[in-house]
Amino acid sequence: MSTTVGTSAQPAAGRPLAAAVSVPGTGWRIIAAKEFADHLLSARFFVLLVILGLAAATSVYAASSAIRDVAGQASGTPSLFLRAFTVAPDQVPPFYSLVGFLVPLLGIAFGFDAVNAERAQGTLPRLLAQPIYRDDVVNGKFAAGLAVIGLIVGAMTTIVAALAIIRLGIVPSAPEVVRIVAWVIVSIVYVGFWLAFATLCSVALRRAATSALVAIGAWIAITIFANLVVSLVAGVLAPAPPDATSTELLNNAQLQEFLARLSPSTLYQEATVVLLNPSVRTIGVVLPQQVDRAIPSTLSLDQSLLLVWPQVVALVGLTVVSFAIAYVLFMRQEVRA
């Protein structure tokens, strides 16, 4: 059962008692609406939108130029429009890789000071003294952050798609549009994990600067150094010396794959590659005999979704676990005026 901190003031004379009591289930909406409006008017919203928009537009502009140069050779390629999201010339990262590296900043930016900023300003006790349930605060703040993230990711994808249409002169087909929408949903789930993790840091740590450093440090460690750590651990647990047998090489590769999928970044990259590239038929370790027997073709949308379903479920699970820990910690913390 939800609890509140402090005692609400007695209702004024002539005022119905029901009007002074918060209706369960509506408090988080009030908090979310207020936080959403504050996020839209904040400087961080415009700064992040401009940075991500320019980076994404530059990547897609360069990719569309490269595709136009070989348009005659690629005219028969299926899902040519989606290549603007996955292909990039030299020295420019592809759009999906750039988004996978930068979008965690959205979750960190809108979650690192969700709770400790209220505590530092002294507004948290007054907020909880109102007829607002304690869990409404953390639920509303998370919902508002997720809504703003969805708005930014959706707007950025729309701008990029419009630029690709103008540059390539190709209108995406219905399956391509559905693939892009599915990718946007997966991206929002991925950023939602970082929002939940940043909210956890905001609840567990008293200072906003400390929570920001912890969240950014975790982002850097997972996105940059995770592959190195995975290789080192796999080399110790399943060594593959220069004269290793095929069984040792396979065991090492499978262990690296398993350890890498503990990272949300790897899960998101695998889901992105499959959704935006119908030619990808499998992910993970592929044996030479499997490659020889494979028939070159593309996957339908439902087959691609079935292939990435484990990755999406894992991302949702990581997000739920991070938010649940933040929720429990916040409900057990003592808040004094």
BARONU-118753 format. One line per 8 residues: their letters; for each residue z, x, y of C-alpha. Coordinates in pm, 1 decimal. Example, Ala and Ser with C-alpha at 12.3 -4.5 7.8 and 13.67 -1.06 7.14 Angstrom:
BEGIN
AS = 780.0 1230.0 -450.0 ~ 714.0 1367.0 -106.0
end
This chain:
BEGIN
MSTTVGTS = 0.0 0.0 0.0 ~ -84.5 128.1 345.2 ~ 205.6 235.6 562.6 ~ 252.7 282.9 933.4 ~ 458.7 530.3 1130.0 ~ 691.4 392.1 1390.0 ~ 775.0 30.6 1469.1 ~ 540.0 -190.5 1661.6
AQPAAGRP = 664.6 -353.1 1978.0 ~ 782.8 -711.8 1954.4 ~ 520.6 -970.7 2049.9 ~ 538.9 -1101.0 2401.2 ~ 679.3 -1445.6 2470.0 ~ 437.1 -1717.8 2383.6 ~ 214.1 -1478.0 2191.4 ~ 156.0 -1568.6 1825.6
LAAAVSVP = 310.8 -1330.7 1578.5 ~ -18.0 -1300.7 1386.2 ~ -189.3 -1161.0 1695.2 ~ 53.4 -867.1 1706.8 ~ -9.2 -761.4 1347.5 ~ -314.2 -560.5 1245.0 ~ -538.4 -728.4 993.6 ~ -573.3 -500.9 688.3
GTGWRIIA = -920.8 -354.7 652.2 ~ -1019.1 -373.9 1019.3 ~ -825.6 -82.8 1168.4 ~ -1058.7 184.9 1032.8 ~ -1354.4 9.1 1193.9 ~ -1186.8 25.4 1532.5 ~ -1110.3 394.9 1487.3 ~ -1464.5 460.9 1361.8
AKEFADHL = -1626.3 281.2 1656.0 ~ -1416.3 475.1 1907.6 ~ -1480.7 810.8 1735.5 ~ -1851.3 736.0 1699.4 ~ -1881.5 668.0 2073.0 ~ -1687.8 985.3 2153.3 ~ -1915.0 1191.3 1926.8 ~ -2231.3 1052.1 2085.7
LSARFFVL = -2107.7 1144.4 2433.0 ~ -1976.9 1487.4 2335.7 ~ -2150.0 1813.8 2416.3 ~ -2146.0 1926.7 2053.1 ~ -2369.3 1632.0 1956.7 ~ -2644.3 1727.0 2201.5 ~ -2614.7 2099.4 2129.2 ~ -2640.7 2053.6 1752.3
LVILGLAA = -2924.0 1803.1 1786.0 ~ -3127.3 2038.9 2004.9 ~ -3063.7 2345.3 1785.9 ~ -3147.2 2171.2 1458.4 ~ -3443.8 1988.2 1609.9 ~ -3599.8 2305.3 1750.8 ~ -3542.5 2502.1 1430.9 ~ -3688.5 2226.6 1212.3
ATSVYAAS = -3984.9 2160.8 1441.8 ~ -4069.3 2531.6 1454.7 ~ -4062.3 2559.7 1076.6 ~ -4280.3 2251.9 1020.0 ~ -4521.3 2352.2 1297.5 ~ -4575.8 2690.6 1133.6 ~ -4608.6 2529.7 789.9 ~ -4863.9 2275.4 911.7
SAIRDVAG = -5068.0 2553.8 1069.7 ~ -5073.7 2741.3 739.0 ~ -5173.0 2423.8 552.5 ~ -5455.2 2349.2 797.0 ~ -5596.0 2698.1 741.1 ~ -5636.7 2626.0 369.5 ~ -5697.7 2252.0 401.4 ~ -6033.3 2273.1 225.0
QASGTPSL = -5886.4 2443.2 -80.0 ~ -5582.5 2214.8 -92.1 ~ -5763.8 1886.7 -28.6 ~ -5719.1 1777.1 -389.4 ~ -5353.7 1875.2 -409.5 ~ -5119.9 1580.2 -465.2 ~ -4849.2 1516.7 -205.5 ~ -5016.1 1735.8 53.4
FLRAFTVA = -4797.6 1582.8 323.5 ~ -4478.7 1697.4 147.1 ~ -4602.7 2056.3 156.0 ~ -4517.6 2062.4 525.9 ~ -4152.4 2040.1 419.6 ~ -4167.3 2302.5 144.1 ~ -4433.7 2557.8 248.1 ~ -4388.8 2820.8 516.2
PDQVPPFY = -4586.3 3126.4 627.9 ~ -4443.8 3476.4 634.2 ~ -4126.1 3541.0 835.8 ~ -4056.9 3167.3 877.0 ~ -3828.6 2991.2 625.7 ~ -3945.8 2657.6 483.7 ~ -3802.8 2340.9 632.2 ~ -3585.6 2245.5 333.4
SLVGFLVP = -3433.4 2594.4 314.7 ~ -3359.8 2595.2 687.4 ~ -3196.3 2254.1 669.7 ~ -2989.5 2353.1 366.9 ~ -2855.1 2652.7 556.2 ~ -2784.0 2485.6 892.1 ~ -2681.0 2124.8 825.2 ~ -2332.9 2218.2 694.6
LLGIAFGF = -2258.0 2305.2 1057.0 ~ -2280.9 1932.6 1134.8 ~ -2001.0 1849.2 893.8 ~ -1787.6 2137.8 1014.1 ~ -1846.2 2056.0 1382.4 ~ -1742.3 1690.3 1348.7 ~ -1452.0 1743.9 1110.9 ~ -1265.4 2065.5 1190.7
DAVNAERA = -1054.1 1903.4 1467.4 ~ -1044.7 1545.3 1341.9 ~ -665.3 1534.9 1297.4 ~ -513.3 1851.3 1439.9 ~ -672.2 1785.2 1780.6 ~ -485.3 1453.8 1797.6 ~ -168.9 1634.0 1695.0 ~ -217.0 1910.0 1953.1
QGTLPRLL = -278.9 1660.3 2234.6 ~ 23.7 1453.1 2133.2 ~ -180.8 1136.9 2080.2 ~ -134.3 1107.4 1702.9 ~ 219.0 953.8 1715.1 ~ 107.7 702.7 1976.9 ~ -201.8 617.6 1773.3 ~ 7.6 551.6 1463.3
AQPIYRDD = 267.9 357.0 1662.5 ~ 8.8 86.8 1728.2 ~ -60.5 -182.7 1464.8 ~ -295.6 61.3 1290.2 ~ -237.2 167.3 934.0 ~ -204.9 537.2 871.6 ~ -496.8 553.8 627.9 ~ -718.8 377.9 883.1
VVNGKFAA = -705.3 689.3 1099.8 ~ -844.7 933.6 845.1 ~ -1088.1 675.9 702.3 ~ -1220.8 583.4 1045.9 ~ -1264.1 942.7 1155.7 ~ -1453.0 1032.2 836.9 ~ -1675.6 724.2 864.4 ~ -1757.7 802.0 1227.9
GLAVIGLI = -1844.3 1163.2 1149.3 ~ -2065.0 1057.6 858.6 ~ -2244.0 803.0 1077.1 ~ -2320.0 1061.9 1345.1 ~ -2441.4 1306.3 1079.9 ~ -2670.3 1040.3 935.1 ~ -2806.0 969.7 1282.3 ~ -2883.0 1337.4 1349.3
VGAMTTIV = -3039.1 1403.7 1007.3 ~ -3246.3 1085.9 1027.4 ~ -3367.4 1160.6 1379.1 ~ -3451.4 1520.4 1289.7 ~ -3647.2 1414.1 980.7 ~ -3836.9 1149.1 1178.0 ~ -3937.0 1400.6 1443.5 ~ -4047.3 1651.4 1181.1
AALAIIRL = -4249.0 1389.8 992.0 ~ -4419.2 1276.7 1313.4 ~ -4507.4 1635.9 1396.9 ~ -4650.6 1686.2 1048.0 ~ -4862.7 1371.0 1081.3 ~ -4999.6 1484.8 1416.9 ~ -5070.8 1839.4 1301.2 ~ -5216.6 1753.1 960.0
GIVPSAPE = -5377.1 1421.3 1042.1 ~ -5245.4 1278.7 713.1 ~ -5044.6 959.2 678.6 ~ -4784.1 985.3 400.8 ~ -4816.4 751.5 106.9 ~ -4542.2 511.4 -1.5 ~ -4408.5 741.2 -279.2 ~ -4394.3 1031.1 -32.7
VVRIVAWV = -4198.5 820.2 217.1 ~ -3953.5 717.9 -55.7 ~ -3911.8 1081.7 -157.8 ~ -3833.6 1178.6 201.3 ~ -3583.4 892.3 234.6 ~ -3416.9 996.7 -92.8 ~ -3398.1 1354.3 33.2 ~ -3237.7 1235.4 359.0
IVSIVYVG = -2972.5 1045.7 160.6 ~ -2899.1 1352.4 -53.2 ~ -2877.4 1563.9 264.1 ~ -2624.6 1322.7 415.7 ~ -2417.4 1341.6 96.3 ~ -2432.8 1722.1 110.8 ~ -2320.9 1730.5 473.1 ~ -2057.0 1473.0 384.6
FWLAFATL = -1899.8 1729.9 152.8 ~ -1866.7 1975.6 440.6 ~ -1732.2 1698.6 663.7 ~ -1468.9 1617.2 400.2 ~ -1382.8 1985.7 358.1 ~ -1354.3 2034.8 735.4 ~ -1134.3 1724.3 755.7 ~ -916.2 1872.7 483.6
CSVALRRA = -882.2 2191.6 687.6 ~ -796.7 1981.2 993.7 ~ -521.7 1800.4 804.4 ~ -377.8 2105.4 628.1 ~ -388.6 2345.5 926.0 ~ -213.1 2282.7 1253.7 ~ -455.8 2463.1 1486.5 ~ -815.8 2357.5 1536.9
ATSALVAI = -932.9 2717.8 1578.2 ~ -783.1 2813.5 1241.8 ~ -939.1 2518.5 1061.7 ~ -1277.4 2599.9 1216.5 ~ -1254.4 2962.8 1101.9 ~ -1158.3 2860.2 747.7 ~ -1440.4 2605.7 724.1 ~ -1701.1 2843.7 865.0
GAWIAITI = -1577.4 3123.4 640.0 ~ -1613.7 2901.2 334.6 ~ -1965.0 2802.5 446.6 ~ -2068.8 3166.4 486.7 ~ -1914.3 3265.6 152.8 ~ -2084.8 2982.4 -37.1 ~ -2429.8 3005.4 121.7 ~ -2463.8 3384.0 152.1
FANLVVSL = -2234.5 3560.8 -94.1 ~ -2218.6 3306.3 -377.3 ~ -2521.4 3447.7 -561.1 ~ -2379.5 3799.8 -548.8 ~ -2044.5 3685.8 -686.5 ~ -2215.8 3484.1 -959.9 ~ -2422.6 3786.3 -1065.9 ~ -2115.6 4009.3 -1080.0
VAGVLAPA = -1909.7 3760.0 -1280.5 ~ -2196.3 3690.7 -1521.1 ~ -2251.6 4064.2 -1565.6 ~ -1888.6 4103.4 -1674.0 ~ -1859.2 3796.6 -1897.6 ~ -2210.0 3812.2 -2045.8 ~ -2345.5 4163.5 -1984.4 ~ -2717.8 4226.6 -2004.6
PPDATSTE = -2778.0 4606.5 -2023.7 ~ -3125.7 4756.6 -1976.3 ~ -3181.4 4748.9 -2353.3 ~ -3043.2 4396.0 -2391.3 ~ -3179.8 4163.1 -2655.4 ~ -3339.6 3830.6 -2576.3 ~ -3019.2 3653.0 -2678.8 ~ -2809.6 3859.9 -2437.6
LLNNAQLQ = -3055.7 3797.7 -2155.9 ~ -3053.3 3424.9 -2227.8 ~ -2674.1 3410.9 -2236.4 ~ -2651.8 3597.7 -1906.1 ~ -2908.1 3368.5 -1740.4 ~ -2738.3 3052.9 -1867.1 ~ -2398.4 3171.7 -1747.1 ~ -2539.7 3253.6 -1404.0
EFLARLSP = -2694.8 2907.4 -1390.0 ~ -2365.9 2740.7 -1484.1 ~ -2161.2 2938.0 -1231.5 ~ -2417.9 2887.4 -954.8 ~ -2403.3 2511.2 -1001.0 ~ -2036.5 2517.0 -910.8 ~ -2158.9 2573.1 -553.8 ~ -2263.3 2263.4 -353.8
STLYQEAT = -2533.0 2472.4 -186.6 ~ -2705.5 2538.5 -520.1 ~ -2681.0 2172.5 -621.0 ~ -2839.1 2065.9 -293.3 ~ -3119.9 2320.4 -313.6 ~ -3209.4 2212.7 -667.2 ~ -3214.1 1845.2 -571.1 ~ -3421.7 1919.7 -262.0
VVLLNPSV = -3686.7 2119.9 -446.2 ~ -3736.8 1845.7 -705.1 ~ -3748.3 1559.3 -453.6 ~ -3987.4 1725.8 -209.0 ~ -4213.2 1888.0 -467.8 ~ -4343.9 1655.5 -743.4 ~ -4493.3 1957.6 -921.7 ~ -4145.7 2081.8 -1017.8
RTIGVVLP = -4088.0 1948.8 -1368.5 ~ -3764.4 2123.9 -1458.1 ~ -3479.3 2323.4 -1308.0 ~ -3280.7 2597.9 -1469.0 ~ -3367.8 2847.5 -1739.1 ~ -3714.3 2799.4 -1894.1 ~ -3815.0 2992.0 -2206.4 ~ -4165.8 3144.1 -2235.0
QQVDRAIP = -4258.4 2916.1 -2526.7 ~ -4161.9 2615.5 -2316.2 ~ -4394.9 2731.2 -2039.1 ~ -4684.6 2777.3 -2283.2 ~ -4644.0 2424.9 -2419.7 ~ -4603.3 2256.5 -2080.4 ~ -4888.4 2039.7 -1949.5 ~ -4954.7 2098.3 -1577.2
STLSLDQS = -4889.8 1767.7 -1401.0 ~ -4667.4 1607.5 -1140.5 ~ -4361.4 1392.8 -1188.2 ~ -4333.5 1036.3 -1072.2 ~ -4058.5 938.8 -832.4 ~ -3833.1 785.2 -1097.0 ~ -3866.6 1093.9 -1316.7 ~ -3776.8 1321.8 -1025.4
LLLVWPQV = -3473.1 1108.5 -945.6 ~ -3367.1 1119.9 -1310.1 ~ -3401.3 1499.0 -1307.4 ~ -3178.5 1548.2 -1001.1 ~ -2928.2 1274.8 -1088.6 ~ -2665.6 1522.0 -1224.1 ~ -2685.8 1729.3 -904.3 ~ -2642.3 1421.9 -683.9
VALVGLTV = -2347.1 1296.3 -888.8 ~ -2184.8 1641.1 -865.9 ~ -2226.6 1645.9 -487.2 ~ -2072.3 1299.9 -459.5 ~ -1785.5 1408.8 -683.4 ~ -1713.8 1719.7 -474.5 ~ -1716.1 1508.5 -158.3 ~ -1478.7 1251.2 -306.2
VSFAIAYV = -1238.3 1517.8 -431.5 ~ -1228.8 1697.4 -93.7 ~ -1170.9 1375.6 97.7 ~ -910.2 1253.4 -151.9 ~ -706.5 1571.8 -107.3 ~ -727.0 1536.4 271.7 ~ -628.2 1169.7 241.5 ~ -322.0 1239.7 26.5
LFMRQEVR = -205.2 1527.0 247.7 ~ -236.8 1316.3 561.9 ~ -51.1 1021.6 407.0 ~ 239.3 1250.5 310.6 ~ 267.4 1438.7 637.8 ~ 549.1 1357.9 874.6 ~ 441.8 1262.0 1224.1 ~ 701.8 1269.2 1499.1
A = 671.0 1161.3 1857.7
end
